[in-house]
Amino acid sequence: MPTTHQQHAAQLLHSLHRPGSPLVLPNAWDVASARIVADCGAAAVATTSAGVSWSLGVPDGDELDRERALAVVARVAAAVTIPVTADIESGYAADPAGVARTVTGVLAAGAVGVNIEDAPAAGTSPLRPVDEQCARIRAAREAADAAGVRLFVNARTDVFLRAVGDPAERLAETLRRAAAYRAAGADGIFVPGVADAETIGALVAGIDGPVNVLTGPGGLPVATLAGLGVARVSLGSALAEAAYGLVRRAATEALRSGSYDSLAGAIDYGELNALLA
């Protein structure tokens, strides 16, 4: 049975998706990054599947097994008091029943939201057929309902990210998929791969529900995205990439020049240790 805290966290996560005042998610991948993000004032913590996979020595893209992925979700959810939403890639499962098992595991781990993407790990098509993806979303919704938690199901479509089909048709295809996913039980729609204001504005206008976009260096500022009506802004794997980029720069500097300037600006040992106490 879900705890009262988890039920309240689920309600809070839903309420944080406000068009024009978006939920900003600097995605975490372990307990330390989650604690840091929460300490910086984030209203919720979202995991990044890429960061989680990399930290466990596995490439991103449905290469991680369900058990190890959910173990990270459980550690993160136990480490923070704010709502946690988990990136579960395409569900860590081959069929809707498997997606339902994954969602049941996510809820048991203490999270109250999931991202489910429509790009399969393998196959001849870059995206799953709409009816197949709808069945997976429906399974997630039904599993959450059976558990008694108002899970926030964030349905991701990779039409733009994977450059699927004729560029002139991508907006229409994204809107078609978004409508179908919403009807299947999705609470919000995540469209990575879009960066221009015109397209984002068209997505917000054409989708009946909260719109989530992915951003990072060079992307539109949060204030601009808010003005377009975006309800959720994710940094995705960008924080993990930046952290590992620092590792490479600092290691290269120490090994080649024998200096350590790249390490400036680090969180103090005592402060980080206390944050994890």
Buried (B, 14 or more C-beta within 10 A) or exposed (E): EBEEEBBEBBBBBBEBBBBEEBBBBBBBBBBBBBBBBBEEEBBBBBBBBBBBBBBBEBEBBBEBEBEEBBBBBBBBBEBBEBBBBBBBBBBBBEEBEBBBBBBBBBBBBBBBBBBBBBBBEEEEEBBBEBEBBBBBBBBBBBBBEEBEBBBBBBBBBBBBBBEBEEEEEBBBBBBBBBBBBBEBBBBBBBBBBBBEEEBBBBBBEBBEBBBBBBBBEEBBEBEEBBEBBBBBBBBBBBBBBEBBEBEEEBEEBBEEEEEEEBEEEEEEEEEBEEBEE
